[in-house]
Amino acid sequence: MATAKCPVCGADISVEEEDIVLFKRMRCPKCDARLEIINDFPLRLGRFDRE
Ligand SMILES: [Zn+2]
C-alpha cells in the first residue's frame, strides 16, 4: 500500500500495490476529481483532464 496526495484537494489517497500501474486512472474519494498515476515510485497522482 502506498499513499499519495490528491493534487486537487490535498487528501491522502491510499493505493494498493497491485493497483499501482503507471497512467492508471482513478477518482479521488474526497473530491471526486479524475486522477491518474503519473509516477509509480514514489507514487504521485496527477489530474486527469484529457477526454
Ligand atoms: Zn481530491
mmCIF file of the protein (N, C-alpha, C, O) and its ligand, coordinates in Angstrom:
data_MODEL
# 
_entry.id   MODEL 
# 
loop_
_entity.id 
_entity.type 
_entity.pdbx_number_of_molecules 
1 polymer     1 
2 non-polymer 1 
# 
_entity_poly.entity_id                      1 
_entity_poly.type                           'polypeptide(L)' 
_entity_poly.nstd_linkage                   no 
_entity_poly.nstd_monomer                   no 
_entity_poly.pdbx_seq_one_letter_code       MATAKCPVCGADISVEEEDIVLFKRMRCPKCDARLEIINDFPLRLGRFDRE 
_entity_poly.pdbx_seq_one_letter_code_can   MATAKCPVCGADISVEEEDIVLFKRMRCPKCDARLEIINDFPLRLGRFDRE 
_entity_poly.pdbx_strand_id                 A 
# 
loop_
_entity_poly_seq.entity_id 
_entity_poly_seq.num 
_entity_poly_seq.mon_id 
_entity_poly_seq.hetero 
1 1  MET n 
1 2  ALA n 
1 3  THR n 
1 4  ALA n 
1 5  LYS n 
1 6  CYS n 
1 7  PRO n 
1 8  VAL n 
1 9  CYS n 
1 10 GLY n 
1 11 ALA n 
1 12 ASP n 
1 13 ILE n 
1 14 SER n 
1 15 VAL n 
1 16 GLU n 
1 17 GLU n 
1 18 GLU n 
1 19 ASP n 
1 20 ILE n 
1 21 VAL n 
1 22 LEU n 
1 23 PHE n 
1 24 LYS n 
1 25 ARG n 
1 26 MET n 
1 27 ARG n 
1 28 CYS n 
1 29 PRO n 
1 30 LYS n 
1 31 CYS n 
1 32 ASP n 
1 33 ALA n 
1 34 ARG n 
1 35 LEU n 
1 36 GLU n 
1 37 ILE n 
1 38 ILE n 
1 39 ASN n 
1 40 ASP n 
1 41 PHE n 
1 42 PRO n 
1 43 LEU n 
1 44 ARG n 
1 45 LEU n 
1 46 GLY n 
1 47 ARG n 
1 48 PHE n 
1 49 ASP n 
1 50 ARG n 
1 51 GLU n 
# 
loop_
_struct_asym.id 
_struct_asym.entity_id 
A 1 
B 2 
# 
loop_
_chem_comp.id 
_chem_comp.type 
_chem_comp.mon_nstd_flag 
ALA 'L-peptide linking' y 
ARG 'L-peptide linking' y 
ASN 'L-peptide linking' y 
ASP 'L-peptide linking' y 
CYS 'L-peptide linking' y 
GLU 'L-peptide linking' y 
GLY 'peptide linking'   y 
ILE 'L-peptide linking' y 
LEU 'L-peptide linking' y 
LYS 'L-peptide linking' y 
MET 'L-peptide linking' y 
PHE 'L-peptide linking' y 
PRO 'L-peptide linking' y 
SER 'L-peptide linking' y 
THR 'L-peptide linking' y 
VAL 'L-peptide linking' y 
ZN  non-polymer         . 
# 
_pdbx_entity_nonpoly.entity_id   2 
_pdbx_entity_nonpoly.name        ? 
_pdbx_entity_nonpoly.comp_id     ZN 
# 
_pdbx_nonpoly_scheme.asym_id         B 
_pdbx_nonpoly_scheme.entity_id       2 
_pdbx_nonpoly_scheme.mon_id          ZN 
_pdbx_nonpoly_scheme.ndb_seq_num     1 
_pdbx_nonpoly_scheme.pdb_seq_num     101 
_pdbx_nonpoly_scheme.auth_seq_num    101 
_pdbx_nonpoly_scheme.pdb_mon_id      ZN 
_pdbx_nonpoly_scheme.auth_mon_id     ZN 
_pdbx_nonpoly_scheme.pdb_strand_id   A 
_pdbx_nonpoly_scheme.pdb_ins_code    . 
# 
loop_
_atom_site.group_PDB 
_atom_site.id 
_atom_site.type_symbol 
_atom_site.label_atom_id 
_atom_site.label_alt_id 
_atom_site.label_comp_id 
_atom_site.label_asym_id 
_atom_site.label_entity_id 
_atom_site.label_seq_id 
_atom_site.pdbx_PDB_ins_code 
_atom_site.Cartn_x 
_atom_site.Cartn_y 
_atom_site.Cartn_z 
_atom_site.occupancy 
_atom_site.B_iso_or_equiv 
_atom_site.pdbx_formal_charge 
_atom_site.auth_seq_id 
_atom_site.auth_comp_id 
_atom_site.auth_asym_id 
_atom_site.auth_atom_id 
_atom_site.pdbx_PDB_model_num 
ATOM   1   N  N  . MET A 1 1  ? 0.845   -1.203 0.000   1.00 0.00 ? 1   MET A N  1 
ATOM   2   C  CA . MET A 1 1  ? 0.000   0.000  0.000   1.00 0.00 ? 1   MET A CA 1 
ATOM   3   C  C  . MET A 1 1  ? 0.879   1.251  0.000   1.00 0.00 ? 1   MET A C  1 
ATOM   4   O  O  . MET A 1 1  ? 1.832   1.359  0.772   1.00 0.00 ? 1   MET A O  1 
ATOM   5   N  N  . ALA A 1 2  ? 0.541   2.184  -0.875  1.00 0.00 ? 2   ALA A N  1 
ATOM   6   C  CA . ALA A 1 2  ? 1.278   3.443  -0.923  1.00 0.00 ? 2   ALA A CA 1 
ATOM   7   C  C  . ALA A 1 2  ? 0.262   4.580  -0.830  1.00 0.00 ? 2   ALA A C  1 
ATOM   8   O  O  . ALA A 1 2  ? -0.923  4.397  -1.109  1.00 0.00 ? 2   ALA A O  1 
ATOM   9   N  N  . THR A 1 3  ? 0.734   5.724  -0.444  1.00 0.00 ? 3   THR A N  1 
ATOM   10  C  CA . THR A 1 3  ? -0.141  6.873  -0.277  1.00 0.00 ? 3   THR A CA 1 
ATOM   11  C  C  . THR A 1 3  ? 0.378   8.049  -1.092  1.00 0.00 ? 3   THR A C  1 
ATOM   12  O  O  . THR A 1 3  ? 1.582   8.303  -1.136  1.00 0.00 ? 3   THR A O  1 
ATOM   13  N  N  . ALA A 1 4  ? -0.541  8.763  -1.738  1.00 0.00 ? 4   ALA A N  1 
ATOM   14  C  CA . ALA A 1 4  ? -0.171  9.967  -2.479  1.00 0.00 ? 4   ALA A CA 1 
ATOM   15  C  C  . ALA A 1 4  ? -1.243  11.013 -2.212  1.00 0.00 ? 4   ALA A C  1 
ATOM   16  O  O  . ALA A 1 4  ? -2.363  10.691 -1.817  1.00 0.00 ? 4   ALA A O  1 
ATOM   17  N  N  . LYS A 1 5  ? -0.882  12.257 -2.434  1.00 0.00 ? 5   LYS A N  1 
ATOM   18  C  CA . LYS A 1 5  ? -1.856  13.322 -2.212  1.00 0.00 ? 5   LYS A CA 1 
ATOM   19  C  C  . LYS A 1 5  ? -2.629  13.626 -3.485  1.00 0.00 ? 5   LYS A C  1 
ATOM   20  O  O  . LYS A 1 5  ? -2.088  13.619 -4.591  1.00 0.00 ? 5   LYS A O  1 
ATOM   21  N  N  . CYS A 1 6  ? -3.914  13.892 -3.286  1.00 0.00 ? 6   CYS A N  1 
ATOM   22  C  CA . CYS A 1 6  ? -4.732  14.367 -4.400  1.00 0.00 ? 6   CYS A CA 1 
ATOM   23  C  C  . CYS A 1 6  ? -4.225  15.758 -4.779  1.00 0.00 ? 6   CYS A C  1 
ATOM   24  O  O  . CYS A 1 6  ? -4.116  16.626 -3.912  1.00 0.00 ? 6   CYS A O  1 
ATOM   25  N  N  . PRO A 1 7  ? -3.910  15.989 -6.069  1.00 0.00 ? 7   PRO A N  1 
ATOM   26  C  CA . PRO A 1 7  ? -3.398  17.298 -6.486  1.00 0.00 ? 7   PRO A CA 1 
ATOM   27  C  C  . PRO A 1 7  ? -4.469  18.382 -6.471  1.00 0.00 ? 7   PRO A C  1 
ATOM   28  O  O  . PRO A 1 7  ? -4.158  19.567 -6.601  1.00 0.00 ? 7   PRO A O  1 
ATOM   29  N  N  . VAL A 1 8  ? -5.710  17.986 -6.316  1.00 0.00 ? 8   VAL A N  1 
ATOM   30  C  CA . VAL A 1 8  ? -6.814  18.951 -6.331  1.00 0.00 ? 8   VAL A CA 1 
ATOM   31  C  C  . VAL A 1 8  ? -7.183  19.386 -4.917  1.00 0.00 ? 8   VAL A C  1 
ATOM   32  O  O  . VAL A 1 8  ? -7.226  20.584 -4.636  1.00 0.00 ? 8   VAL A O  1 
ATOM   33  N  N  . CYS A 1 9  ? -7.450  18.439 -4.026  1.00 0.00 ? 9   CYS A N  1 
ATOM   34  C  CA . CYS A 1 9  ? -7.912  18.793 -2.683  1.00 0.00 ? 9   CYS A CA 1 
ATOM   35  C  C  . CYS A 1 9  ? -6.899  18.481 -1.597  1.00 0.00 ? 9   CYS A C  1 
ATOM   36  O  O  . CYS A 1 9  ? -7.095  18.874 -0.447  1.00 0.00 ? 9   CYS A O  1 
ATOM   37  N  N  . GLY A 1 10 ? -5.813  17.779 -1.933  1.00 0.00 ? 10  GLY A N  1 
ATOM   38  C  CA . GLY A 1 10 ? -4.777  17.510 -0.940  1.00 0.00 ? 10  GLY A CA 1 
ATOM   39  C  C  . GLY A 1 10 ? -5.033  16.325 -0.035  1.00 0.00 ? 10  GLY A C  1 
ATOM   40  O  O  . GLY A 1 10 ? -4.249  16.062 0.877   1.00 0.00 ? 10  GLY A O  1 
ATOM   41  N  N  . ALA A 1 11 ? -6.116  15.606 -0.272  1.00 0.00 ? 11  ALA A N  1 
ATOM   42  C  CA . ALA A 1 11 ? -6.414  14.439 0.556   1.00 0.00 ? 11  ALA A CA 1 
ATOM   43  C  C  . ALA A 1 11 ? -5.381  13.340 0.316   1.00 0.00 ? 11  ALA A C  1 
ATOM   44  O  O  . ALA A 1 11 ? -4.863  13.189 -0.791  1.00 0.00 ? 11  ALA A O  1 
ATOM   45  N  N  . ASP A 1 12 ? -5.094  12.584 1.360   1.00 0.00 ? 12  ASP A N  1 
ATOM   46  C  CA . ASP A 1 12 ? -4.221  11.430 1.196   1.00 0.00 ? 12  ASP A CA 1 
ATOM   47  C  C  . ASP A 1 12 ? -5.036  10.294 0.601   1.00 0.00 ? 12  ASP A C  1 
ATOM   48  O  O  . ASP A 1 12 ? -6.115  9.965  1.092   1.00 0.00 ? 12  ASP A O  1 
ATOM   49  N  N  . ILE A 1 13 ? -4.512  9.701  -0.454  1.00 0.00 ? 13  ILE A N  1 
ATOM   50  C  CA . ILE A 1 13 ? -5.191  8.598  -1.127  1.00 0.00 ? 13  ILE A CA 1 
ATOM   51  C  C  . ILE A 1 13 ? -4.297  7.370  -1.043  1.00 0.00 ? 13  ILE A C  1 
ATOM   52  O  O  . ILE A 1 13 ? -3.136  7.403  -1.449  1.00 0.00 ? 13  ILE A O  1 
ATOM   53  N  N  . SER A 1 14 ? -4.849  6.298  -0.516  1.00 0.00 ? 14  SER A N  1 
ATOM   54  C  CA . SER A 1 14 ? -4.092  5.051  -0.417  1.00 0.00 ? 14  SER A CA 1 
ATOM   55  C  C  . SER A 1 14 ? -4.380  4.189  -1.636  1.00 0.00 ? 14  SER A C  1 
ATOM   56  O  O  . SER A 1 14 ? -5.525  4.058  -2.070  1.00 0.00 ? 14  SER A O  1 
ATOM   57  N  N  . VAL A 1 15 ? -3.324  3.610  -2.175  1.00 0.00 ? 15  VAL A N  1 
ATOM   58  C  CA . VAL A 1 15 ? -3.470  2.767  -3.358  1.00 0.00 ? 15  VAL A CA 1 
ATOM   59  C  C  . VAL A 1 15 ? -2.786  1.424  -3.078  1.00 0.00 ? 15  VAL A C  1 
ATOM   60  O  O  . VAL A 1 15 ? -1.649  1.376  -2.608  1.00 0.00 ? 15  VAL A O  1 
ATOM   61  N  N  . GLU A 1 16 ? -3.492  0.352  -3.373  1.00 0.00 ? 16  GLU A N  1 
ATOM   62  C  CA . GLU A 1 16 ? -2.916  -0.986 -3.191  1.00 0.00 ? 16  GLU A CA 1 
ATOM   63  C  C  . GLU A 1 16 ? -1.767  -1.179 -4.184  1.00 0.00 ? 16  GLU A C  1 
ATOM   64  O  O  . GLU A 1 16 ? -1.810  -0.669 -5.303  1.00 0.00 ? 16  GLU A O  1 
ATOM   65  N  N  . GLU A 1 17 ? -0.760  -1.909 -3.768  1.00 0.00 ? 17  GLU A N  1 
ATOM   66  C  CA . GLU A 1 17 ? 0.396   -2.153 -4.633  1.00 0.00 ? 17  GLU A CA 1 
ATOM   67  C  C  . GLU A 1 17 ? -0.017  -2.673 -6.009  1.00 0.00 ? 17  GLU A C  1 
ATOM   68  O  O  . GLU A 1 17 ? 0.526   -2.259 -7.033  1.00 0.00 ? 17  GLU A O  1 
ATOM   69  N  N  . GLU A 1 18 ? -0.973  -3.576 -6.012  1.00 0.00 ? 18  GLU A N  1 
ATOM   70  C  CA . GLU A 1 18 ? -1.373  -4.198 -7.280  1.00 0.00 ? 18  GLU A CA 1 
ATOM   71  C  C  . GLU A 1 18 ? -2.094  -3.214 -8.207  1.00 0.00 ? 18  GLU A C  1 
ATOM   72  O  O  . GLU A 1 18 ? -2.230  -3.466 -9.404  1.00 0.00 ? 18  GLU A O  1 
ATOM   73  N  N  . ASP A 1 19 ? -2.552  -2.095 -7.647  1.00 0.00 ? 19  ASP A N  1 
ATOM   74  C  CA . ASP A 1 19 ? -3.229  -1.090 -8.461  1.00 0.00 ? 19  ASP A CA 1 
ATOM   75  C  C  . ASP A 1 19 ? -2.294  0.022  -8.913  1.00 0.00 ? 19  ASP A C  1 
ATOM   76  O  O  . ASP A 1 19 ? -2.706  0.927  -9.638  1.00 0.00 ? 19  ASP A O  1 
ATOM   77  N  N  . ILE A 1 20 ? -1.037  -0.044 -8.488  1.00 0.00 ? 20  ILE A N  1 
ATOM   78  C  CA . ILE A 1 20 ? -0.090  0.993  -8.871  1.00 0.00 ? 20  ILE A CA 1 
ATOM   79  C  C  . ILE A 1 20 ? 0.489   0.661  -10.238 1.00 0.00 ? 20  ILE A C  1 
ATOM   80  O  O  . ILE A 1 20 ? 1.500   -0.031 -10.362 1.00 0.00 ? 20  ILE A O  1 
ATOM   81  N  N  . VAL A 1 21 ? -0.176  1.168  -11.243 1.00 0.00 ? 21  VAL A N  1 
ATOM   82  C  CA . VAL A 1 21 ? 0.218   0.958  -12.631 1.00 0.00 ? 21  VAL A CA 1 
ATOM   83  C  C  . VAL A 1 21 ? 0.285   2.340  -13.264 1.00 0.00 ? 21  VAL A C  1 
ATOM   84  O  O  . VAL A 1 21 ? -0.663  3.120  -13.173 1.00 0.00 ? 21  VAL A O  1 
ATOM   85  N  N  . LEU A 1 22 ? 1.398   2.633  -13.898 1.00 0.00 ? 22  LEU A N  1 
ATOM   86  C  CA . LEU A 1 22 ? 1.578   3.953  -14.490 1.00 0.00 ? 22  LEU A CA 1 
ATOM   87  C  C  . LEU A 1 22 ? 0.414   4.307  -15.423 1.00 0.00 ? 22  LEU A C  1 
ATOM   88  O  O  . LEU A 1 22 ? 0.009   3.510  -16.269 1.00 0.00 ? 22  LEU A O  1 
ATOM   89  N  N  . PHE A 1 23 ? -0.109  5.517  -15.245 1.00 0.00 ? 23  PHE A N  1 
ATOM   90  C  CA . PHE A 1 23 ? -1.206  6.077  -16.039 1.00 0.00 ? 23  PHE A CA 1 
ATOM   91  C  C  . PHE A 1 23 ? -2.556  5.415  -15.785 1.00 0.00 ? 23  PHE A C  1 
ATOM   92  O  O  . PHE A 1 23 ? -3.515  5.650  -16.521 1.00 0.00 ? 23  PHE A O  1 
ATOM   93  N  N  . LYS A 1 24 ? -2.630  4.593  -14.751 1.00 0.00 ? 24  LYS A N  1 
ATOM   94  C  CA . LYS A 1 24 ? -3.931  4.041  -14.362 1.00 0.00 ? 24  LYS A CA 1 
ATOM   95  C  C  . LYS A 1 24 ? -4.780  5.186  -13.818 1.00 0.00 ? 24  LYS A C  1 
ATOM   96  O  O  . LYS A 1 24 ? -4.300  6.046  -13.080 1.00 0.00 ? 24  LYS A O  1 
ATOM   97  N  N  . ARG A 1 25 ? -6.044  5.170  -14.202 1.00 0.00 ? 25  ARG A N  1 
ATOM   98  C  CA . ARG A 1 25 ? -6.930  6.257  -13.789 1.00 0.00 ? 25  ARG A CA 1 
ATOM   99  C  C  . ARG A 1 25 ? -7.734  5.859  -12.563 1.00 0.00 ? 25  ARG A C  1 
ATOM   100 O  O  . ARG A 1 25 ? -8.073  4.693  -12.362 1.00 0.00 ? 25  ARG A O  1 
ATOM   101 N  N  . MET A 1 26 ? -8.025  6.865  -11.754 1.00 0.00 ? 26  MET A N  1 
ATOM   102 C  CA . MET A 1 26 ? -8.834  6.635  -10.555 1.00 0.00 ? 26  MET A CA 1 
ATOM   103 C  C  . MET A 1 26 ? -9.534  7.936  -10.194 1.00 0.00 ? 26  MET A C  1 
ATOM   104 O  O  . MET A 1 26 ? -9.318  8.973  -10.820 1.00 0.00 ? 26  MET A O  1 
ATOM   105 N  N  . ARG A 1 27 ? -10.370 7.857  -9.177  1.00 0.00 ? 27  ARG A N  1 
ATOM   106 C  CA . ARG A 1 27 ? -11.027 9.071  -8.709  1.00 0.00 ? 27  ARG A CA 1 
ATOM   107 C  C  . ARG A 1 27 ? -10.667 9.320  -7.263  1.00 0.00 ? 27  ARG A C  1 
ATOM   108 O  O  . ARG A 1 27 ? -10.496 8.390  -6.475  1.00 0.00 ? 27  ARG A O  1 
ATOM   109 N  N  . CYS A 1 28 ? -10.556 10.595 -6.929  1.00 0.00 ? 28  CYS A N  1 
ATOM   110 C  CA . CYS A 1 28 ? -10.309 10.951 -5.538  1.00 0.00 ? 28  CYS A CA 1 
ATOM   111 C  C  . CYS A 1 28 ? -11.574 10.642 -4.736  1.00 0.00 ? 28  CYS A C  1 
ATOM   112 O  O  . CYS A 1 28 ? -12.666 11.075 -5.102  1.00 0.00 ? 28  CYS A O  1 
ATOM   113 N  N  . PRO A 1 29 ? -11.422 9.889  -3.640  1.00 0.00 ? 29  PRO A N  1 
ATOM   114 C  CA . PRO A 1 29 ? -12.600 9.560  -2.832  1.00 0.00 ? 29  PRO A CA 1 
ATOM   115 C  C  . PRO A 1 29 ? -13.191 10.768 -2.107  1.00 0.00 ? 29  PRO A C  1 
ATOM   116 O  O  . PRO A 1 29 ? -14.342 10.730 -1.671  1.00 0.00 ? 29  PRO A O  1 
ATOM   117 N  N  . LYS A 1 30 ? -12.413 11.833 -1.978  1.00 0.00 ? 30  LYS A N  1 
ATOM   118 C  CA . LYS A 1 30 ? -12.892 13.026 -1.269  1.00 0.00 ? 30  LYS A CA 1 
ATOM   119 C  C  . LYS A 1 30 ? -13.580 14.012 -2.200  1.00 0.00 ? 30  LYS A C  1 
ATOM   120 O  O  . LYS A 1 30 ? -14.723 14.402 -1.965  1.00 0.00 ? 30  LYS A O  1 
ATOM   121 N  N  . CYS A 1 31 ? -12.884 14.412 -3.257  1.00 0.00 ? 31  CYS A N  1 
ATOM   122 C  CA . CYS A 1 31 ? -13.430 15.478 -4.111  1.00 0.00 ? 31  CYS A CA 1 
ATOM   123 C  C  . CYS A 1 31 ? -13.910 14.952 -5.460  1.00 0.00 ? 31  CYS A C  1 
ATOM   124 O  O  . CYS A 1 31 ? -14.436 15.716 -6.270  1.00 0.00 ? 31  CYS A O  1 
ATOM   125 N  N  . ASP A 1 32 ? -13.735 13.657 -5.708  1.00 0.00 ? 32  ASP A N  1 
ATOM   126 C  CA . ASP A 1 32 ? -14.201 13.024 -6.944  1.00 0.00 ? 32  ASP A CA 1 
ATOM   127 C  C  . ASP A 1 32 ? -13.469 13.509 -8.191  1.00 0.00 ? 32  ASP A C  1 
ATOM   128 O  O  . ASP A 1 32 ? -13.956 13.326 -9.307  1.00 0.00 ? 32  ASP A O  1 
ATOM   129 N  N  . ALA A 1 33 ? -12.305 14.125 -8.009  1.00 0.00 ? 33  ALA A N  1 
ATOM   130 C  CA . ALA A 1 33 ? -11.519 14.557 -9.161  1.00 0.00 ? 33  ALA A CA 1 
ATOM   131 C  C  . ALA A 1 33 ? -11.041 13.322 -9.924  1.00 0.00 ? 33  ALA A C  1 
ATOM   132 O  O  . ALA A 1 33 ? -10.812 12.264 -9.338  1.00 0.00 ? 33  ALA A O  1 
ATOM   133 N  N  . ARG A 1 34 ? -10.897 13.473 -11.218 1.00 0.00 ? 34  ARG A N  1 
ATOM   134 C  CA . ARG A 1 34 ? -10.372 12.376 -12.028 1.00 0.00 ? 34  ARG A CA 1 
ATOM   135 C  C  . ARG A 1 34 ? -8.851  12.480 -12.003 1.00 0.00 ? 34  ARG A C  1 
ATOM   136 O  O  . ARG A 1 34 ? -8.273  13.515 -12.334 1.00 0.00 ? 34  ARG A O  1 
ATOM   137 N  N  . LEU A 1 35 ? -8.228  11.390 -11.605 1.00 0.00 ? 35  LEU A N  1 
ATOM   138 C  CA . LEU A 1 35 ? -6.776  11.383 -11.426 1.00 0.00 ? 35  LEU A CA 1 
ATOM   139 C  C  . LEU A 1 35 ? -6.161  10.245 -12.203 1.00 0.00 ? 35  LEU A C  1 
ATOM   140 O  O  . LEU A 1 35 ? -6.847  9.306  -12.609 1.00 0.00 ? 35  LEU A O  1 
ATOM   141 N  N  . GLU A 1 36 ? -4.851  10.337 -12.409 1.00 0.00 ? 36  GLU A N  1 
ATOM   142 C  CA . GLU A 1 36 ? -4.132  9.203  -12.959 1.00 0.00 ? 36  GLU A CA 1 
ATOM   143 C  C  . GLU A 1 36 ? -2.786  9.116  -12.268 1.00 0.00 ? 36  GLU A C  1 
ATOM   144 O  O  . GLU A 1 36 ? -2.265  10.109 -11.759 1.00 0.00 ? 36  GLU A O  1 
ATOM   145 N  N  . ILE A 1 37 ? -2.238  7.932  -12.259 1.00 0.00 ? 37  ILE A N  1 
ATOM   146 C  CA . ILE A 1 37 ? -0.931  7.717  -11.646 1.00 0.00 ? 37  ILE A CA 1 
ATOM   147 C  C  . ILE A 1 37 ? 0.129   8.208  -12.626 1.00 0.00 ? 37  ILE A C  1 
ATOM   148 O  O  . ILE A 1 37 ? 0.274   7.663  -13.721 1.00 0.00 ? 37  ILE A O  1 
ATOM   149 N  N  . ILE A 1 38 ? 0.867   9.237  -12.226 1.00 0.00 ? 38  ILE A N  1 
ATOM   150 C  CA . ILE A 1 38 ? 1.867   9.808  -13.126 1.00 0.00 ? 38  ILE A CA 1 
ATOM   151 C  C  . ILE A 1 38 ? 3.277   9.381  -12.743 1.00 0.00 ? 38  ILE A C  1 
ATOM   152 O  O  . ILE A 1 38 ? 4.219   9.601  -13.505 1.00 0.00 ? 38  ILE A O  1 
ATOM   153 N  N  . ASN A 1 39 ? 3.432   8.774  -11.572 1.00 0.00 ? 39  ASN A N  1 
ATOM   154 C  CA . ASN A 1 39 ? 4.724   8.220  -11.182 1.00 0.00 ? 39  ASN A CA 1 
ATOM   155 C  C  . ASN A 1 39 ? 4.440   7.073  -10.223 1.00 0.00 ? 39  ASN A C  1 
ATOM   156 O  O  . ASN A 1 39 ? 3.602   7.189  -9.328  1.00 0.00 ? 39  ASN A O  1 
ATOM   157 N  N  . ASP A 1 40 ? 5.148   5.964  -10.420 1.00 0.00 ? 40  ASP A N  1 
ATOM   158 C  CA . ASP A 1 40 ? 4.848   4.807  -9.572  1.00 0.00 ? 40  ASP A CA 1 
ATOM   159 C  C  . ASP A 1 40 ? 5.718   4.749  -8.311  1.00 0.00 ? 40  ASP A C  1 
ATOM   160 O  O  . ASP A 1 40 ? 5.256   4.291  -7.265  1.00 0.00 ? 40  ASP A O  1 
ATOM   161 N  N  . PHE A 1 41 ? 6.949   5.200  -8.398  1.00 0.00 ? 41  PHE A N  1 
ATOM   162 C  CA . PHE A 1 41 ? 7.789   5.197  -7.201  1.00 0.00 ? 41  PHE A CA 1 
ATOM   163 C  C  . PHE A 1 41 ? 8.699   6.391  -7.208  1.00 0.00 ? 41  PHE A C  1 
ATOM   164 O  O  . PHE A 1 41 ? 9.627   6.447  -8.015  1.00 0.00 ? 41  PHE A O  1 
ATOM   165 N  N  . PRO A 1 42 ? 8.463   7.372  -6.318  1.00 0.00 ? 42  PRO A N  1 
ATOM   166 C  CA . PRO A 1 42 ? 7.368   7.390  -5.347  1.00 0.00 ? 42  PRO A CA 1 
ATOM   167 C  C  . PRO A 1 42 ? 6.022   7.628  -6.047  1.00 0.00 ? 42  PRO A C  1 
ATOM   168 O  O  . PRO A 1 42 ? 5.951   8.224  -7.122  1.00 0.00 ? 42  PRO A O  1 
ATOM   169 N  N  . LEU A 1 43 ? 4.992   7.151  -5.414  1.00 0.00 ? 43  LEU A N  1 
ATOM   170 C  CA . LEU A 1 43 ? 3.659   7.293  -6.003  1.00 0.00 ? 43  LEU A CA 1 
ATOM   171 C  C  . LEU A 1 43 ? 3.251   8.761  -6.084  1.00 0.00 ? 43  LEU A C  1 
ATOM   172 O  O  . LEU A 1 43 ? 3.289   9.494  -5.096  1.00 0.00 ? 43  LEU A O  1 
ATOM   173 N  N  . ARG A 1 44 ? 2.858   9.168  -7.296  1.00 0.00 ? 44  ARG A N  1 
ATOM   174 C  CA . ARG A 1 44 ? 2.346   10.528 -7.480  1.00 0.00 ? 44  ARG A CA 1 
ATOM   175 C  C  . ARG A 1 44 ? 1.118   10.468 -8.358  1.00 0.00 ? 44  ARG A C  1 
ATOM   176 O  O  . ARG A 1 44 ? 1.051   9.703  -9.320  1.00 0.00 ? 44  ARG A O  1 
ATOM   177 N  N  . LEU A 1 45 ? 0.139   11.300 -8.002  1.00 0.00 ? 45  LEU A N  1 
ATOM   178 C  CA . LEU A 1 45 ? -1.103  11.363 -8.765  1.00 0.00 ? 45  LEU A CA 1 
ATOM   179 C  C  . LEU A 1 45 ? -1.192  12.710 -9.468  1.00 0.00 ? 45  LEU A C  1 
ATOM   180 O  O  . LEU A 1 45 ? -0.816  13.745 -8.917  1.00 0.00 ? 45  LEU A O  1 
ATOM   181 N  N  . GLY A 1 46 ? -1.692  12.674 -10.685 1.00 0.00 ? 46  GLY A N  1 
ATOM   182 C  CA . GLY A 1 46 ? -1.888  13.925 -11.449 1.00 0.00 ? 46  GLY A CA 1 
ATOM   183 C  C  . GLY A 1 46 ? -3.344  14.027 -11.820 1.00 0.00 ? 46  GLY A C  1 
ATOM   184 O  O  . GLY A 1 46 ? -4.075  13.036 -11.806 1.00 0.00 ? 46  GLY A O  1 
ATOM   185 N  N  . ARG A 1 47 ? -3.760  15.225 -12.149 1.00 0.00 ? 47  ARG A N  1 
ATOM   186 C  CA . ARG A 1 47 ? -5.138  15.421 -12.549 1.00 0.00 ? 47  ARG A CA 1 
ATOM   187 C  C  . ARG A 1 47 ? -5.310  14.896 -13.969 1.00 0.00 ? 47  ARG A C  1 
ATOM   188 O  O  . ARG A 1 47 ? -4.506  15.186 -14.855 1.00 0.00 ? 47  ARG A O  1 
ATOM   189 N  N  . PHE A 1 48 ? -6.356  14.129 -14.166 1.00 0.00 ? 48  PHE A N  1 
ATOM   190 C  CA . PHE A 1 48 ? -6.610  13.588 -15.498 1.00 0.00 ? 48  PHE A CA 1 
ATOM   191 C  C  . PHE A 1 48 ? -7.682  14.425 -16.154 1.00 0.00 ? 48  PHE A C  1 
ATOM   192 O  O  . PHE A 1 48 ? -8.855  14.327 -15.793 1.00 0.00 ? 48  PHE A O  1 
ATOM   193 N  N  . ASP A 1 49 ? -7.289  15.265 -17.137 1.00 0.00 ? 49  ASP A N  1 
ATOM   194 C  CA . ASP A 1 49 ? -8.285  16.127 -17.750 1.00 0.00 ? 49  ASP A CA 1 
ATOM   195 C  C  . ASP A 1 49 ? -8.351  15.980 -19.258 1.00 0.00 ? 49  ASP A C  1 
ATOM   196 O  O  . ASP A 1 49 ? -8.884  16.843 -19.956 1.00 0.00 ? 49  ASP A O  1 
ATOM   197 N  N  . ARG A 1 50 ? -7.803  14.873 -19.757 1.00 0.00 ? 50  ARG A N  1 
ATOM   198 C  CA . ARG A 1 50 ? -7.944  14.576 -21.187 1.00 0.00 ? 50  ARG A CA 1 
ATOM   199 C  C  . ARG A 1 50 ? -9.155  13.687 -21.369 1.00 0.00 ? 50  ARG A C  1 
ATOM   200 O  O  . ARG A 1 50 ? -9.417  12.807 -20.549 1.00 0.00 ? 50  ARG A O  1 
ATOM   201 N  N  . GLU A 1 51 ? -9.865  13.908 -22.400 1.00 0.00 ? 51  GLU A N  1 
ATOM   202 C  CA . GLU A 1 51 ? -11.028 13.040 -22.653 1.00 0.00 ? 51  GLU A CA 1 
ATOM   203 C  C  . GLU A 1 51 ? -10.618 11.902 -23.560 1.00 0.00 ? 51  GLU A C  1 
ATOM   204 O  O  . GLU A 1 51 ? -11.444 11.054 -23.899 1.00 0.00 ? 51  GLU A O  1 
HETATM 205 ZN ZN . ZN  B 2 .  ? -9.302  15.220 -4.089  1.00 0.00 2 101 ZN  A ZN 1 
# 
